[in-house]
Amino acid sequence: MSLRLSLRACASLAVLAATPAIAQTIGAGLQPEYVIVNADRDNADPARADTSITAAQAREQINTVNTEDILKFAPSLLVRKRHYGDTQDPVATRTSGVGASARNLIFVDGIMISAPIGNNNTSATPNFGVAAPHDISRVDVLYGPFAARYAGNSMGATINISTRMPESFEFYANATGAVQTFEQYGSDMTVGTYQLSGGIGDRIGDFSWRLSANHLDSKGQPLAYATLARPAASSAAGTVLTGAFNDLNRTAAAIVVVGATGIEEQVQDTVSLKLAYDFADGMRLSYLASVFHQDNDSGVESYLRNAGGAMVYSGNSNSNINGYNYNIAASTFSNNVYNTQQTKLAQGLTLASARDGDFAWELTVSRFDYLTDKQRVPTTVLPAAFTGGTGTVNRLNGTGWMTFDANVLWRGWDGHELSAGLHRDVETFSQIRSSMTDWIAGPVTTVASSARGRTATNAVWLQDIWSITDDVKLALGGRYEDWRAYNGNNFSATPALNTNQPEISASTFSPKVSLAWQASEAWRLTASWGVAYRMPTVTELYQAITTGATLTVPNPNLKPEHGNDYEVSAERRDEDGLIRLSLFQQDITNALISQSAPLVTGSTTLFSYVQNVPRVRTRGFELVASQRDVIFDGLELQGSITYADGRIVENHVLPVSVNKFLPQIPKWRANALATYRPDADWSFTLGARYSDRSFGTIDNTDTVSQTYQGFAGYFVVDARIQYRLDENWTVSAGIDNLNNDKYFLFHPFPQRTFLMEIHYAQ
């Protein structure tokens, strides 16, 4: 069998996922790269992507409603998107789970949209809404901290989203609709989403501009369930309520499911403006501003019915469900009713020289501001709370961050490409929780609690790509960072707390080394090592814990995570595709992970909070392949398989966790896309995504995965058909979760969903 036939066989049999790559470069930070579009073979950019996805091709092959959908089939990545329009959609990588958002860097045209204020899957998740799908030109992904220009948060992945600019007058309009049928426990519902977007732009001489707007209206399936722990002994006492479901929680304890919660209805609007001016000497000045607004209402559905058939939301200890006596607290349902309003402004300004000479430079400054961010929640029992009553409002107004980067590139030294840069970022966190007499429309009465603080980093980096021979390149680099956290304060009215937290700081140096050998026209071998320091975020430092009648901040002196990453890879490319095998290992000391431990020495009472775990390790491999014209002309296969063994190596606080699996990292993850294009107008795509189960707890006590709060395995099949009517009109139809896999990743995930899209462009 010829080598070419072997490559085709591997691409046909492997479970694959990224788009075909035609061109290659051995520079790429001397990391293996995987690109869709043509690239300069001699380009030696140290931050070049491992995976590149053109947005146009992603929209052809993937049911793309929101920007993050473009990453759905990227190797080794998972975007935890719970429904269309989800704003809590962190990215998991091959070495970190969905609760480690601070181990990723995500940018739109240089604007940081990953939230550096925290390390979680709620308030610190990426702000993908800054860029609408049809404004994007491409998405580039780098795995691991091997590029000196990026901070230690890159130990997971760095994702660069680039938006496009028009070369002449253009206009587009897009309409998308989706319908999901959802059935689980006592919920049986049909929910829908529609999205309207449009854009206009032009180039007038050296000046170009683009204005776009995106409107989304979405209702999702339940994101949570109201559950009660089953008493040890049965009882005939209490008013009989029907409709509940017996089940097990993730630690195999008996529970009863009494209702669905977190049924969100979201209305989102994004308006973006991008301006650019090209000077005669090749220099370009560009500005991007994007305003994102969301109004989100969450409702609940109780399964409980009394003897008269009326819906029940709460009850005292006289409630009897399935032969057991329960107390149904008011908060069981009311805590999951809320209204969230957010308005966020992202801005970025870039001035860059031409890149065709020996010397090039770039200046970028960006800001991300939470103009409005408030969530109102009732404390009154349902159903009275549906029309008002007491409650609280949690506000993040004033939270945000800014970044500044000044980078230079010099090719004047024969055989070397030197790059260097200066960096500064500042993060501001402000959270105020207040009481309200009317949670729907009433004014704020008193401040119940607050937290605030700032972090800042100054950094300098240098990297040299040395062409030892025509086929061998060595990259040597380093990044020095000076970080501090300051202005930290925690306040609580009850229990009483008003503490100014200590200022802390850290100075770190992160070396990087990579070696690449172009063994032949087709084969390339690479080896990389990189050190990274991921600094504590402001919410990790100032998390407050209630302990009886007092409130404490467990550790405002957390240490930075210190990571050592290693990767070796072998890659073969030809004109029709590629196959690449990468072996990787990540060792982290002082890993910042939430785990249970006593707050008081000698106490047996445990609380969950962020702590430095002495050492964790993840090792595994990634196989990526793509091939065009497989079996017959017009058929393209692509995809990836990832194996990751993540373990707790050392943990004196919780010894039982040693050698247990790291939370939220499955051993096996794979995806595949098969696209058939019979002609230039039609495309038919079938995709599959697979993951085995993972654990949500550091000691792996969550032995039941297929339940609310469990992390189950899944196998999901997606389908998409696209037809180009003429040069202006395109129609698409698709199905997500075609096989209707009903699975949990803590939350219940969408079931079978039908989509239709109409697109016009000129």
C-alpha positions in Angstrom: 0.0 0.0 0.0 1.4 3.4 -0.9 2.0 6.1 1.6 -0.7 8.2 0.0 -3.2 5.4 0.3 -2.2 4.9 3.9 -2.8 8.5 4.6 -6.3 8.3 3.0 -7.1 5.2 5.0 -6.0 6.8 8.3 -8.2 9.9 7.5 -11.1 7.7 6.7 -10.8 5.6 9.9 -9.8 8.2 12.4 -12.4 10.3 14.1 -11.4 13.7 12.9 -12.1 17.5 13.3 -10.6 20.6 11.9 -10.6 21.9 8.3 -8.3 20.9 5.4 -4.9 22.5 5.3 -3.2 23.1 2.0 -0.3 25.2 3.1 2.3 24.8 5.8 5.0 26.7 7.7 7.7 25.4 10.0 7.8 28.7 11.9 4.5 28.8 13.8 6.2 29.2 17.2 7.7 26.0 16.1 4.5 24.4 17.2 2.5 22.1 14.9 0.0 24.0 13.0 -3.2 23.1 11.2 -4.6 25.7 8.9 -7.4 25.8 6.4 -6.2 28.7 4.3 -3.0 29.2 2.3 -0.1 30.4 4.4 3.4 31.7 3.6 5.7 28.7 3.9 8.5 30.9 5.2 6.3 32.6 7.8 7.9 32.1 11.2 5.5 34.0 13.5 6.0 32.5 17.0 2.3 32.9 17.7 1.1 31.2 14.6 -2.0 29.0 15.0 -2.2 25.2 15.5 -5.7 25.2 14.1 -7.3 27.8 11.9 -10.9 27.8 10.9 -12.3 30.1 8.3 -15.7 31.4 9.3 -17.2 30.9 5.8 -16.3 27.2 5.8 -17.5 26.7 9.3 -20.9 28.2 8.4 -21.1 25.8 5.5 -20.3 22.7 7.6 -21.6 23.6 11.1 -24.9 24.8 12.4 -23.6 28.2 13.4 -26.0 30.3 15.4 -23.6 32.0 17.8 -19.9 32.8 17.3 -18.7 30.0 19.6 -20.4 27.4 17.4 -17.4 27.9 15.0 -15.3 26.0 17.5 -17.6 23.1 17.9 -15.4 20.7 15.9 -12.0 22.1 16.7 -9.5 19.5 18.0 -9.5 18.9 21.8 -11.9 21.8 22.6 -15.3 21.8 24.2 -17.4 25.0 24.4 -19.9 24.4 27.2 -22.8 26.0 25.4 -26.1 25.0 27.1 -28.4 26.6 24.6 -28.4 29.2 21.8 -27.5 32.6 23.3 -25.9 31.1 26.4 -23.6 33.7 28.0 -22.0 31.2 30.3 -20.1 29.2 27.8 -16.5 28.5 28.9 -14.0 26.7 26.8 -12.5 23.4 28.0 -9.2 22.2 26.5 -7.2 19.0 26.6 -5.7 19.9 29.9 -8.4 21.9 31.7 -12.1 21.6 32.3 -15.1 24.0 31.9 -14.5 25.4 35.4 -11.0 26.7 34.5 -11.9 29.7 32.3 -8.7 31.6 33.4 -6.5 29.0 31.6 -7.6 30.4 28.2 -7.0 33.7 26.4 -9.6 34.7 23.9 -9.4 37.9 21.7 -11.5 39.6 19.0 -9.2 41.8 16.9 -6.9 42.2 19.9 -9.7 42.9 22.4 -9.6 40.4 25.3 -13.1 38.8 25.6 -12.1 36.1 28.0 -13.0 37.5 31.4 -9.8 37.8 33.5 -11.8 38.6 36.7 -12.4 35.0 37.6 -11.8 31.3 36.9 -15.2 29.8 36.7 -18.0 28.9 34.3 -20.4 31.6 35.3 -19.4 35.2 35.7 -15.9 34.7 34.2 -16.8 33.1 30.9 -15.9 34.5 27.5 -18.0 37.3 25.9 -18.4 35.8 22.5 -21.3 38.1 21.7 -18.8 40.9 20.9 -18.5 39.5 17.4 -21.4 38.3 15.3 -20.8 35.1 13.2 -21.1 36.9 9.9 -18.6 39.5 10.8 -15.8 37.0 11.4 -13.2 36.1 8.9 -11.3 33.4 10.8 -10.6 31.8 14.2 -7.1 30.8 15.1 -6.3 28.4 18.0 -3.0 27.8 19.8 -2.6 25.0 22.3 -0.3 25.4 25.2 2.0 28.2 26.5 4.7 28.0 23.9 4.5 31.6 22.5 6.3 34.2 24.6 3.9 37.0 23.5 1.0 35.5 25.5 0.5 35.4 29.3 0.4 32.3 31.4 -3.4 32.0 30.9 -2.4 30.5 27.6 -1.6 27.2 29.3 -4.9 25.9 28.1 -5.4 27.6 24.7 -5.3 31.0 23.0 -8.1 31.8 20.6 -7.8 34.7 18.2 -11.0 35.8 16.4 -10.5 38.1 13.5 -13.3 40.1 12.0 -13.3 41.1 8.3 -13.3 44.4 6.5 -14.9 45.1 3.1 -12.9 45.7 -0.1 -15.9 47.3 -1.8 -19.5 48.0 -1.0 -21.2 45.1 0.6 -24.4 44.3 2.4 -25.7 41.1 4.1 -28.8 40.0 5.9 -29.3 36.7 7.7 -32.3 35.0 9.3 -32.0 31.8 11.4 -34.7 29.8 13.2 -34.3 26.8 15.5 -36.8 24.6 17.3 -35.9 22.1 20.1 -38.1 19.4 21.5 -37.2 18.6 25.1 -38.5 15.8 27.3 -37.0 14.8 30.7 -38.6 13.9 34.1 -41.9 15.9 34.1 -40.8 18.5 31.5 -42.2 18.1 28.0 -41.7 21.3 26.0 -40.9 22.7 22.6 -38.7 25.8 22.7 -37.5 28.0 19.9 -34.9 30.6 18.8 -34.8 33.1 16.1 -31.9 35.4 15.1 -31.8 38.3 12.6 -28.6 40.0 11.6 -27.3 42.4 9.0 -24.3 44.4 8.0 -23.2 47.0 5.6 -19.7 48.3 4.7 -17.6 49.9 2.1 -14.1 50.9 1.1 -13.6 54.5 -0.1 -10.0 54.9 -1.1 -7.8 54.2 1.9 -10.7 54.3 4.3 -12.9 51.2 5.0 -15.8 50.8 7.4 -18.3 48.1 8.6 -21.5 48.4 10.6 -23.4 45.4 11.7 -26.3 44.5 14.1 -27.4 41.1 15.5 -30.7 40.4 17.3 -31.4 37.0 19.0 -34.5 35.9 20.8 -34.2 32.5 22.4 -35.9 30.2 24.9 -33.9 27.2 26.2 -34.6 24.0 27.9 -34.2 23.8 31.8 -30.7 24.4 33.0 -31.3 22.8 36.4 -33.6 20.8 38.5 -35.1 21.3 41.9 -34.2 18.3 44.0 -34.7 17.2 47.7 -32.6 14.7 49.6 -34.7 11.7 50.6 -35.0 11.1 54.3 -33.5 8.0 55.8 -36.9 6.6 56.9 -40.2 6.5 55.1 -43.2 8.3 56.7 -46.9 8.6 56.1 -47.0 12.1 57.7 -47.8 15.2 55.7 -50.0 16.4 52.9 -49.6 14.1 49.9 -48.1 15.7 46.9 -47.8 13.9 43.5 -45.7 14.4 40.4 -42.2 14.0 41.7 -39.5 11.6 40.4 -37.3 9.3 42.4 -33.6 9.4 41.3 -30.0 9.5 42.5 -27.7 12.5 42.8 -24.2 12.4 41.5 -22.8 10.8 44.7 -25.4 8.0 44.5 -27.6 9.4 47.3 -31.4 9.1 46.9 -33.2 12.2 45.9 -36.6 13.3 44.6 -36.8 15.6 41.5 -39.6 18.1 42.2 -39.3 20.5 39.2 -37.3 22.1 36.5 -35.5 25.5 36.9 -33.4 27.9 34.9 -35.8 28.0 32.0 -34.2 31.1 30.3 -35.8 33.5 27.8 -33.1 35.7 26.4 -33.2 38.8 24.1 -29.8 39.9 22.9 -28.6 42.7 20.7 -25.1 43.4 19.4 -24.1 46.4 17.4 -20.5 46.6 16.1 -18.6 49.3 14.2 -15.2 48.8 12.7 -13.1 51.5 11.0 -9.8 51.3 9.3 -7.5 53.6 7.4 -4.5 52.5 5.3 -1.7 54.9 5.0 0.5 55.2 1.9 3.5 53.6 3.6 1.5 50.5 4.5 0.7 51.5 8.0 -2.9 50.8 9.2 -5.0 52.4 11.9 -8.1 50.4 13.0 -10.8 50.8 15.6 -13.5 48.4 16.8 -16.4 49.1 19.1 -19.0 46.6 20.0 -22.0 47.0 22.3 -23.7 43.9 23.6 -27.0 44.1 25.5 -29.0 41.2 27.1 -32.3 40.9 28.9 -32.7 37.4 30.4 -35.6 36.1 32.3 -35.5 32.7 34.0 -38.6 30.7 35.0 -39.3 27.4 36.8 -41.7 24.5 36.4 -42.9 22.6 39.5 -43.9 19.0 39.0 -45.7 18.9 42.4 -49.5 18.8 42.6 -51.8 18.8 45.6 -55.0 16.8 45.9 -56.9 19.5 44.0 -54.4 19.5 41.1 -52.9 22.9 41.9 -49.1 23.4 41.4 -47.1 23.5 44.6 -43.7 25.4 45.0 -43.0 25.1 48.7 -44.3 23.5 51.9 -43.3 22.9 55.4 -42.4 19.6 57.0 -46.0 18.4 56.4 -45.4 17.6 52.8 -45.4 13.9 51.8 -43.8 12.8 48.5 -43.7 9.2 47.4 -44.0 8.0 51.0 -41.4 10.3 52.7 -41.9 13.5 54.7 -40.1 16.6 53.3 -39.6 20.2 54.0 -39.7 22.2 50.8 -38.0 25.5 51.4 -39.0 28.7 49.7 -35.6 28.9 48.0 -36.0 25.5 46.4 -37.7 27.3 43.4 -37.4 31.0 44.1 -33.6 31.1 43.9 -33.9 30.0 40.3 -36.2 32.7 39.2 -34.3 35.8 38.1 -33.9 38.6 35.7 -30.5 39.5 34.3 -29.8 42.7 32.4 -26.3 43.3 30.9 -24.8 46.0 28.7 -21.2 45.6 27.8 -18.9 47.8 25.7 -15.7 46.4 24.0 -13.3 48.8 22.3 -10.0 48.3 20.6 -7.5 50.6 18.7 -4.6 49.2 16.7 -1.9 51.0 14.8 0.4 48.7 12.8 3.1 49.1 10.3 3.5 47.2 7.0 4.9 43.7 7.5 6.8 43.3 4.2 10.1 44.7 5.3 12.8 43.8 7.8 11.2 45.8 10.6 7.5 45.8 11.7 5.7 47.1 14.7 2.2 47.1 16.2 0.4 49.0 19.0 -2.9 47.8 20.5 -5.0 49.2 23.3 -8.3 47.7 24.4 -11.0 48.1 27.0 -13.9 46.0 28.1 -16.5 47.6 30.4 -19.5 46.3 32.2 -21.7 49.3 31.8 -24.7 47.5 33.3 -24.7 44.0 34.9 -27.4 43.3 37.4 -29.4 40.2 38.4 -32.5 40.4 40.5 -33.7 37.3 42.4 -36.8 36.9 44.7 -36.5 35.8 48.3 -40.3 35.6 48.6 -42.0 32.2 48.2 -43.5 31.3 44.9 -46.0 31.8 43.3 -46.4 35.2 45.1 -42.9 36.1 43.9 -44.1 36.0 40.3 -45.7 39.4 40.9 -43.3 41.0 43.4 -42.1 40.7 46.9 -38.7 40.9 48.6 -35.6 40.0 46.9 -32.0 40.9 46.1 -30.1 42.5 43.3 -26.5 41.6 42.4 -24.6 44.2 40.4 -21.2 44.0 38.6 -21.4 47.6 37.2 -18.0 49.1 36.9 -16.3 45.7 36.4 -13.9 45.5 33.4 -10.4 45.3 32.1 -7.9 47.1 29.8 -4.9 45.8 27.9 -1.9 47.5 26.1 0.5 45.8 23.8 3.5 47.2 21.9 5.2 44.6 19.7 8.1 44.7 17.3 9.5 42.3 14.7 13.0 42.5 13.1 14.4 40.3 10.3 17.6 42.2 9.7 19.9 39.6 11.3 20.6 36.9 8.8 19.0 33.6 9.8 17.1 35.1 12.7 13.7 36.6 13.3 13.6 38.6 16.5 10.3 39.7 18.1 9.7 41.5 21.4 6.9 43.3 23.2 5.7 45.2 26.2 2.4 44.4 27.8 0.1 45.8 30.5 -3.3 44.7 31.7 -5.5 46.0 34.6 -8.6 44.2 35.9 -11.3 45.8 38.0 -13.9 43.8 39.9 -16.9 45.4 41.7 -19.8 43.4 43.1 -22.6 44.8 45.3 -25.5 42.7 46.5 -28.4 44.7 47.9 -31.8 44.0 49.4 -35.0 45.1 47.7 -38.6 45.3 48.9 -39.8 44.6 45.4 -37.4 42.4 43.5 -39.1 43.1 40.1 -39.3 46.9 40.0 -38.5 48.3 43.5 -35.5 50.4 44.6 -32.5 49.2 46.4 -32.8 49.4 50.2 -29.6 48.3 52.0 -26.3 46.8 50.9 -26.1 43.2 52.0 -22.6 42.4 50.8 -19.9 43.6 48.5 -16.5 42.6 47.1 -14.1 44.6 45.1 -10.5 44.5 44.0 -8.0 45.1 41.3 -5.2 43.1 39.6 -2.5 44.4 37.2 0.3 42.9 35.2 3.3 44.5 33.5 5.2 42.2 31.2 8.1 42.2 28.7 8.8 39.3 26.3 11.5 38.4 23.7 11.6 35.6 21.2 14.1 34.6 18.5 13.4 32.2 15.6 16.8 31.0 14.5 17.0 29.2 11.1 19.9 26.9 11.9 19.6 25.3 8.4 16.9 25.5 5.7 15.1 22.7 7.4 15.8 23.2 11.1 14.6 26.1 13.2 15.0 26.8 16.9 12.8 29.2 18.9 14.1 30.6 22.1 12.0 33.0 24.1 11.1 34.3 27.5 8.4 36.3 29.3 8.9 38.3 32.4 5.8 39.4 34.4 5.3 41.6 37.4 1.9 41.1 38.9 0.0 42.5 41.9 -3.4 42.4 43.5 -4.6 45.5 45.4 -7.6 47.5 46.6 -9.3 44.3 47.8 -12.2 44.7 50.2 -15.0 42.4 51.5 -18.1 43.7 53.2 -21.1 41.9 54.7 -23.9 43.3 56.8 -24.9 39.9 58.2 -22.8 38.1 59.3 -20.7 41.2 59.9 -17.5 41.7 57.8 -15.6 44.7 56.6 -12.1 43.9 55.7 -9.4 45.5 53.5 -7.4 42.7 52.0 -3.6 42.8 51.9 -1.8 43.8 48.7 0.1 40.9 47.2 2.5 40.6 44.3 4.6 38.2 42.3 7.4 38.4 39.7 7.9 35.5 37.3 10.0 34.5 34.3 8.7 32.0 31.8 11.2 30.5 29.3 10.1 28.9 26.0 12.0 26.5 23.7 10.9 24.9 20.5 12.7 22.9 17.8 11.3 22.1 14.4 12.7 19.9 11.7 11.3 19.7 8.2 12.4 16.2 7.5 11.1 16.1 4.0 8.7 18.0 1.8 5.8 16.2 3.5 7.1 15.4 7.1 7.7 17.8 10.0 8.8 16.9 13.5 8.6 19.4 16.4 9.3 19.5 20.1 8.3 22.3 22.5 8.7 23.2 26.2 7.1 26.2 27.8 6.8 27.5 31.4 3.7 29.5 32.3 2.5 31.3 35.4 -1.3 31.8 35.7 -1.9 34.6 38.3 -4.9 34.4 40.7 -7.9 36.3 39.7 -9.6 38.9 41.8 -12.7 36.7 42.5 -10.4 33.7 43.6 -8.6 36.0 46.0 -11.7 37.6 47.6 -14.3 34.8 47.7 -16.3 35.1 50.9 -17.4 32.1 52.9 -20.1 32.1 55.6 -19.1 30.0 58.7 -21.9 30.0 61.2 -22.3 33.6 62.5 -19.1 34.9 60.8 -18.0 35.6 57.3 -14.4 35.0 56.2 -12.2 35.2 53.1 -10.3 31.9 53.1 -7.1 33.0 51.4 -6.4 36.4 49.9 -2.8 35.3 49.5 -3.1 32.6 46.9 0.0 31.8 44.9 0.2 31.8 41.0 -0.2 28.5 39.2 3.2 27.3 37.8 2.9 25.2 34.7 5.5 23.2 32.7 4.2 22.1 29.3 5.9 19.6 26.9 4.8 18.6 23.5 6.3 16.6 20.6 4.6 16.0 17.3 4.9 14.5 13.9 3.0 15.7 11.0 2.6 14.7 7.3 1.0 16.9 4.7 0.3 16.6 1.0 -1.8 18.5 -1.4 -5.0 16.8 -0.2 -4.7 16.8 3.5 -2.7 16.0 6.7 -2.3 13.7 9.6 -0.6 14.8 12.8 0.1 13.0 16.1 1.0 15.1 19.2 2.1 13.9 22.6 1.7 16.4 25.4 2.2 16.7 29.2 1.3 19.5 31.5 2.6 19.7 35.1 1.2 22.4 37.4 2.3 23.2 40.9 0.1 25.3 43.1 -2.9 24.6 40.9 -5.8 26.9 41.8 -8.8 24.5 42.3 -11.9 24.7 44.4 -11.9 21.9 47.0 -13.4 21.1 50.3 -11.4 21.7 53.5 -11.9 23.1 57.0 -11.5 26.8 57.5 -10.6 26.4 61.2 -7.7 24.2 62.2 -8.9 21.0 63.9 -12.5 21.5 62.7 -14.4 18.7 60.9 -16.7 21.1 59.1 -15.8 21.4 55.4 -16.3 24.3 53.0 -15.6 24.5 49.3 -13.3 27.3 48.2 -10.3 28.0 45.9 -7.0 26.6 47.2 -3.5 25.9 45.9 -3.3 22.2 45.2 0.4 21.3 45.4 0.7 19.4 42.1 -1.5 18.1 39.3 -0.5 16.5 36.0 -2.1 15.8 32.6 -0.6 13.8 29.8 -2.0 12.3 26.6 -2.0 12.5 22.9 -3.9 14.2 20.1 -4.5 12.8 16.6 -5.6 15.2 13.9 -6.3 14.4 10.3 -8.1 15.7 7.2 -8.3 14.4 3.7 -10.1 15.7 0.6 -11.6 13.6 -2.2 -11.7 10.5 0.1 -13.1 7.4 -1.7 -14.6 9.6 -4.4 -14.3 13.2 -5.6 -16.1 15.8 -3.5 -16.0 13.9 -0.2 -13.9 15.5 2.6 -13.2 13.9 6.0 -11.7 15.7 9.0 -11.5 15.3 12.7 -9.5 14.5 15.9 -9.1 12.1 18.7 -7.8 13.2 22.1 -6.7 11.1 25.1 -5.9 12.9 28.3 -5.1 11.4 31.7 -5.3 14.2 34.2 -4.5 13.3 37.9 -4.0 14.9 41.3 -0.3 14.1 42.1 0.0 15.7 45.5 -2.6 17.2 47.9 -1.9 17.2 51.6 -5.2 19.1 52.3 -7.3 16.3 50.8 -5.1 13.1 50.6 -8.0 11.0 49.4 -7.9 13.0 46.1 -4.3 11.9 45.2 -4.2 9.9 42.0 -7.8 10.8 41.3 -8.9 12.2 38.0 -8.8 16.0 37.5 -12.3 17.5 37.4 -14.1 17.9 34.1 -11.4 16.3 31.9 -12.6 13.2 30.1 -10.1 10.6 29.1 -11.4 10.4 25.6 -12.8 13.1 23.3 -13.3 12.9 19.6 -15.1 14.6 16.8 -15.5 14.2 13.0 -16.9 16.0 10.0 -17.8 14.4 6.7 -18.7 16.9 3.9 -19.8 15.9 0.4 -19.9 18.6 -2.3 -21.4 17.2 -5.5 -21.0 20.6 -7.2 -20.3 24.3 -6.3 -23.8 24.9 -5.1 -24.6 22.0 -2.8 -22.9 20.7 0.4 -24.0 17.9 2.7 -22.3 17.5 6.1 -22.6 14.9 8.8 -20.7 15.5 12.1 -20.2 13.6 15.3 -19.0 14.6 18.7 -18.0 12.1 21.4 -16.8 12.3 25.0 -16.6 9.7 27.8 -17.7 10.6 31.3 -15.6 12.9 33.6 -15.8 13.8 37.3 -17.0 17.1 38.8 -15.3 16.6 42.2 -11.6 16.6 43.0 -11.9 13.3 44.9 -14.1 11.7 42.3 -17.0 10.9 44.7 -19.5 11.8 42.0 -19.9 8.2 40.8 -23.2 8.8 39.1 -22.8 10.8 35.9 -26.2 10.6 34.1 -28.0 12.9 36.6 -28.3 16.6 37.3 -24.8 18.0 38.3 -23.1 14.8 36.9 -20.7 14.9 34.0 -21.8 12.2 31.6 -20.4 10.9 28.5 -22.2 11.7 25.2 -22.3 10.9 21.5 -24.0 13.6 19.4 -24.6 13.6 15.7 -25.2 16.8 13.8 -26.3 17.3 10.1 -26.3 20.3 7.8 -27.3 20.9 4.2 -26.5 24.1 2.3 -27.6 25.2 -1.1 -26.4 28.3 -3.0 -29.4 29.6 -5.0 -27.4 32.2 -6.8 -24.6 34.5 -6.2 -26.6 36.4 -3.5 -28.9 33.9 -1.8 -28.0 30.8 0.3 -30.3 28.6 2.3 -29.3 26.0 4.9 -31.1 23.4 7.0 -29.7 21.4 9.9 -30.3 19.2 12.9 -28.2 19.3 16.1 -28.2 16.2 18.2 -29.9 14.2 15.5 -29.7 11.0 17.6 -31.4 12.9 20.6 -28.8 11.9 23.2 -30.1 13.1 26.6 -27.0 13.8 28.6 -25.7 16.0 31.5 -22.6 18.2 31.8 -23.7 19.4 35.2 -26.7 20.9 33.4 -29.1 19.0 31.1 -28.0 19.7 27.5 -30.1 20.4 24.4 -32.0 17.5 22.8 -32.9 17.2 19.1 -33.0 20.7 17.5 -34.0 21.6 14.0 -32.6 24.7 12.3 -33.2 26.7 9.1 -31.2 29.7 7.8 -31.6 32.1 4.9 -28.6 34.3 3.9 -28.4 37.2 1.5 -25.1 38.9 0.5 -23.9 41.3 -2.1 
